[in-house]
Amino acid sequence: MRKRLYFMLPDVQSARRMLDEMLLARIEESHIHFLANRGTLPQDLPEASVLQKTDLVHGAETGLVIGAGIGAVAGILAVLLPPEGVSLKLVTILATALFGAAFGVWISSMVGTQIPNSRLRGFEADIKRGGVLMMVDVPLSRIEAIRDLAARRHPEAVSRGIEPTIPAFP
């Protein structure tokens, strides 16, 4: 299991040095993401993907729950009040709940890609002023070591907290 650490850096040069430190600390580049004003990050810094920049994951989770709930209710109504001449089995409830969940995930994740990540709102002002946000996903056992390394080697890096959970697939 990994936790996401947030560090606010003053500029791109500091971000590049922090990337080097994280790589030397054996954090894989795929677990390091940077977010800055559009067009300011050079190609050699791993930019945050759609999963980190948007509310896609949160939207999909919400859609799953709401869609499954609505689908289950629709299935229950269909079983209790079937159309005339049709005999519906209880599996109808499962089928409509699964359909509702899939439909909810699809629609909500499309909406979520259009909404900025709500967890990153607290960093917007610093990013607009030219700062660079570094998100690094580290194993639980290395959280303190990475935070200590950043504090010792990069006093300009401001530790801005830990995200409670990281989705399994990004």
C-alpha positions as CSV (number, residue, x, y, z in Angstrom):
1,M,0.0,0.0,0.0
2,R,1.2,3.5,-0.8
3,K,0.4,6.9,0.4
4,R,0.7,10.1,-1.6
5,L,3.0,12.8,-0.2
6,Y,2.6,16.4,-1.5
7,F,5.5,18.9,-1.7
8,M,5.2,22.4,-2.9
9,L,8.3,23.6,-4.7
10,P,9.1,27.2,-5.7
11,D,10.2,26.6,-9.3
12,V,11.0,24.1,-12.0
13,Q,14.7,23.9,-11.1
14,S,13.9,22.9,-7.6
15,A,11.4,20.3,-9.0
16,R,14.2,18.8,-11.2
17,R,16.5,18.5,-8.2
18,M,13.7,16.9,-6.1
19,L,13.1,14.4,-8.9
20,D,16.7,13.5,-8.9
21,E,16.6,13.0,-5.1
22,M,13.5,10.8,-5.3
23,L,15.1,8.7,-8.0
24,L,18.3,8.3,-5.9
25,A,16.0,7.3,-3.0
26,R,14.8,4.5,-5.3
27,I,11.3,5.9,-5.9
28,E,10.3,4.8,-9.4
29,E,9.5,7.6,-11.8
30,S,6.0,6.2,-12.4
31,H,5.2,7.1,-8.7
32,I,6.3,10.8,-9.1
33,H,4.0,13.4,-10.6
34,F,4.4,17.1,-11.1
35,L,1.7,19.7,-11.6
36,A,2.4,23.3,-12.6
37,N,1.0,26.1,-14.8
38,R,0.2,24.9,-18.3
39,G,3.3,24.9,-20.5
40,T,5.9,25.5,-17.7
41,L,7.0,21.9,-17.1
42,P,9.8,20.6,-19.2
43,Q,9.5,17.2,-21.0
44,D,12.0,15.5,-18.5
45,L,9.6,16.0,-15.5
46,P,6.8,13.5,-15.3
47,E,3.6,15.5,-15.5
48,A,0.5,14.5,-13.6
49,S,-1.9,12.5,-15.6
50,V,-5.6,12.9,-16.1
51,L,-6.1,10.6,-13.0
52,Q,-4.2,13.0,-10.8
53,K,-5.5,16.3,-12.4
54,T,-9.2,15.5,-12.5
55,D,-11.9,14.0,-10.4
56,L,-12.2,10.9,-12.6
57,V,-11.7,8.4,-9.8
58,H,-14.1,10.1,-7.4
59,G,-16.7,10.5,-10.2
60,A,-16.4,6.8,-11.1
61,E,-16.8,5.8,-7.4
62,T,-19.8,8.0,-7.0
63,G,-21.4,6.7,-10.2
64,L,-20.8,3.1,-9.1
65,V,-22.7,3.6,-5.9
66,I,-25.5,5.7,-7.2
67,G,-25.9,3.7,-10.4
68,A,-26.0,0.4,-8.5
69,G,-28.6,1.8,-6.1
70,I,-30.9,3.1,-8.8
71,G,-30.5,-0.1,-10.8
72,A,-31.4,-2.2,-7.8
73,V,-34.5,-0.1,-7.0
74,A,-35.5,-0.4,-10.7
75,G,-35.1,-4.1,-10.5
76,I,-37.1,-4.4,-7.3
77,L,-39.9,-2.4,-8.9
78,A,-39.8,-4.5,-12.0
79,V,-40.0,-7.7,-10.0
80,L,-42.8,-6.4,-7.7
81,L,-44.8,-4.8,-10.5
82,P,-44.0,-6.8,-13.6
83,P,-45.5,-5.9,-17.0
84,E,-48.7,-8.0,-17.7
85,G,-48.0,-11.5,-18.8
86,V,-44.3,-11.4,-17.9
87,S,-42.8,-13.3,-15.0
88,L,-39.5,-11.8,-13.7
89,K,-37.1,-13.7,-11.5
90,L,-35.1,-12.2,-8.6
91,V,-32.0,-12.3,-10.9
92,T,-33.6,-9.2,-12.5
93,I,-32.6,-7.2,-9.5
94,L,-29.0,-8.2,-9.8
95,A,-29.0,-7.6,-13.6
96,T,-30.4,-4.1,-13.3
97,A,-28.1,-3.3,-10.4
98,L,-25.0,-4.3,-12.4
99,F,-26.3,-2.4,-15.5
100,G,-26.9,0.6,-13.3
101,A,-23.5,0.4,-11.8
102,A,-21.8,0.1,-15.1
103,F,-23.8,3.0,-16.6
104,G,-23.2,5.1,-13.5
105,V,-19.4,4.5,-13.7
106,W,-19.3,5.4,-17.4
107,I,-21.3,8.6,-17.1
108,S,-19.8,9.8,-13.9
109,S,-16.2,9.2,-15.0
110,M,-16.9,11.2,-18.2
111,V,-18.1,14.1,-16.1
112,G,-15.2,13.6,-13.6
113,T,-12.6,14.2,-16.4
114,Q,-14.0,17.7,-16.8
115,I,-13.7,18.7,-13.2
116,P,-10.4,19.6,-11.6
117,N,-9.3,17.3,-8.7
118,S,-10.9,18.6,-5.6
119,R,-8.0,17.4,-3.5
120,L,-5.7,19.8,-5.3
121,R,-7.7,23.0,-4.6
122,G,-5.5,24.0,-1.8
123,F,-2.5,24.1,-4.1
124,E,-4.0,26.3,-6.8
125,A,-2.8,29.6,-5.5
126,D,0.8,28.5,-5.2
127,I,0.7,26.9,-8.6
128,K,-0.7,30.2,-10.1
129,R,2.2,32.0,-8.5
130,G,4.7,29.8,-10.4
131,G,5.1,27.0,-7.9
132,V,5.4,23.3,-8.8
133,L,3.4,20.6,-6.9
134,M,5.2,17.3,-6.6
135,M,3.1,14.2,-5.7
136,V,5.1,11.2,-4.8
137,D,3.5,7.8,-4.0
138,V,5.6,6.0,-1.4
139,P,5.2,2.7,0.6
140,L,3.9,3.1,4.1
141,S,7.3,2.0,5.5
142,R,9.2,4.9,3.8
143,I,6.9,7.9,4.5
144,E,9.0,9.3,7.3
145,A,12.3,8.6,5.5
146,I,11.2,10.5,2.3
147,R,9.8,13.4,4.3
148,D,13.1,13.6,6.3
149,L,15.1,13.4,3.1
150,A,13.1,16.3,1.5
151,A,13.4,18.4,4.7
152,R,17.2,17.8,5.0
153,R,18.2,18.2,1.3
154,H,15.6,20.7,0.1
155,P,14.6,23.3,2.6
156,E,12.7,25.1,-0.1
157,A,10.3,22.2,-0.5
158,V,7.2,22.7,1.7
159,S,5.6,19.4,2.8
160,R,1.9,19.9,2.3
161,G,0.5,16.7,3.8
162,I,-0.4,13.1,3.0
163,E,-3.3,11.8,1.0
164,P,-5.1,9.0,3.0
165,T,-5.4,6.5,0.2
166,I,-4.1,6.0,-3.3
167,P,-6.3,4.3,-5.9
168,A,-4.8,0.9,-6.9
169,F,-4.6,1.5,-10.6
170,P,-2.9,4.9,-11.4
